[in-house]
Amino acid sequence: MTAEKAALRETMKQRLRAMNAEDRQSLSDEICENVLQMTQWQEAQNVVLFLPLPSEPIIAPLKLDCDMRKVPEVIIPQSPKNGLHLPDQIDLVLVPGLAFSKERHRLGRGGGFFDRMLSDRAKNAFKLAICFSFQVVDAIPVEEHDVKVDAVVTEQGVW
């Protein structure tokens, strides 16, 4: 791991910890509203979600939407292990991260689980990252194993 990645991880963790519950909830609601309007979300027939850490966007409205539309979903636990059972067909993966670049590179927490899943079982799925707008930075140090996402959604919109 590069020192640059470690420093960016620490900066983002501090900024996330500094958010209050009301801001996290209201910004999360806006993020989810932006996701719900996306064609890729509306057309997905098999979805992989994640159980958010206390500092990550709250995605309950997305889970409720899947349940309401009877879209099968797998929920990745907070401490995912390899060997997690994923469906053969995955249309969309909701991807967490500590930071994302405008070129859609992702900085995760350093365990490599999502990069492995996104480059293997979910390589053909639409990779939809969600984060708060302050987590979008100009550039992220990229290594060979890092997987780009297809779109990043914040409370300010989609890119």
Buried (B, 14 or more C-beta within 10 A) or exposed (E): EEEEBEEBBEEBEEBBEEBEEEEBEEBBBBBBEBBEEBEBBEEBEBBBBBBBEEBBBBBEBBBEBBEEEEBBBBBBEEEBEEEBEBBEEBBBBBBBBBBBBEEBBBBBBEEEBBBBBBEEBBEEBBBBBBBBEBBBBEEBBBEEEBBBBBBBBBBEEBE
